[in-house]
Amino acid sequence: LLLVVVASAIASLAHSRGRDLARDSVRERGQAAALYAAEGGLAKARHALRLDPLWAGARLQVGTGEVVVAVVRTAEDQWQIASAATTRPAGELGNPVRVTLEEEFGERHLYRAGK
């Protein structure tokens, strides 16, 4: 009888730990997805500013998430870019994950003919 009780306790602990690991894994994948999406927003802004220096930002759908990119001109040929990505972990489990990245972007980044 004691052996059955001990075995049941061990099985219960193993199940609980497995559930915690699965939840952590889902959260980490959500954080990684949000980070990659925010980085993609920065890349989109850099590209768009090279084509059109008046580009002010966009709202993009990326997988199960959304990226909002905002661009503010801070000086002649100088911009502040903010990219905020919000993703929901796979299977709609857990809370949405939000990551915001900011970057200075200036004239040295632009491709200009003759330079």
N, C-alpha and C positions, 0 to 999 in steps of 0.2 A: 504493500500500500504506500509506504514511504517513497519507494522508487517511482510509482505512478505520479505522486504529488510533485516530486522533484522534476521529473520529465515534463510534466504539464507547465511548471513554472518556467523552465528553460525554453520551452516552445513558445510560451507567451512573450517572454523577453525578446526572443529572436524575431518574432512576428512584429512586435512593436518597433524594434530597431530597423527592420527592413522597411516598414512604412515611413519612418523618419528619414531614412536615406533616400527613398523614392521622392518624398516631398522636397528635400533639399536639392535633389538632382533637377527637378522641374523648375525650381526657383533659379538655380544657376543657369539653366538653359535660357530662361526668360531674360535674365540679366545680360547674358552674352548676346542674345538676339537684339535687345534694346541698344546695347553698345555698338554692335555692327550697323544697325539701322541709323543711329545718330552719326556714326562716321560716314556712312553713305550720304547723309544729308549735307555734311561738310563738303564732301567731294562734289556733290551736285551743285552746291553754291559756288565753289571755286570754278567749276566748268562754266556755269551760267554767267559768272562775272567776267570771265575771259571773253565770252561772246557778246555780252551786253552789260556794261558797267552800271546801268540803271536798274538792273534786276534787283528786286526787293525781297524775294523769298517765295516759298510755296508750301503747300500741304500735300504730302505724298502718302500713299498707302503702300506698305511694305509687309508682305505676308499677312500675319494676323495683327499687325500693328500700324501705327501712324507716326509719321515724322513731320514736324513743323519746323521749317527753316525760315529764320528771319535775318535780314541783312540791314545794317544801319551804316550809312556812310559817315565816317568820323572825321575825314579830311580829304583833300584832293587826292584821288587814287589810294584811298585807305578805307577799309571796311571792317566792321565787327560782325562776325557771323555767329549765330546761335542755332544749334540743331538739337531739338528735343524730340526724343523717340519714346513712345509708349507702346509696349507690347503686352499681350496676354499670354501666359504660359500655355503650352500645348494642352488641348483638351479642355480649355476654359477652367483649369484648376488653379487655385491660388489667386492672389491679387495681381492687378496689372503692375508692370515694372516700368519705371520711367528713368531715362538717362538723358542728361543735358550736357552737351559739349559746346565750348566756345573757342573761337579762333580769330586772331587778327589776320587780315588779308590785305596786302598792299601792292603797290606798283611793281615791286620786284617779282611778283608772282605772275604778272600778266605777260602774255606773248604779244609782242608788238613787231610789226614789220619794220625792218631796218635796224633793229637793236641786236 
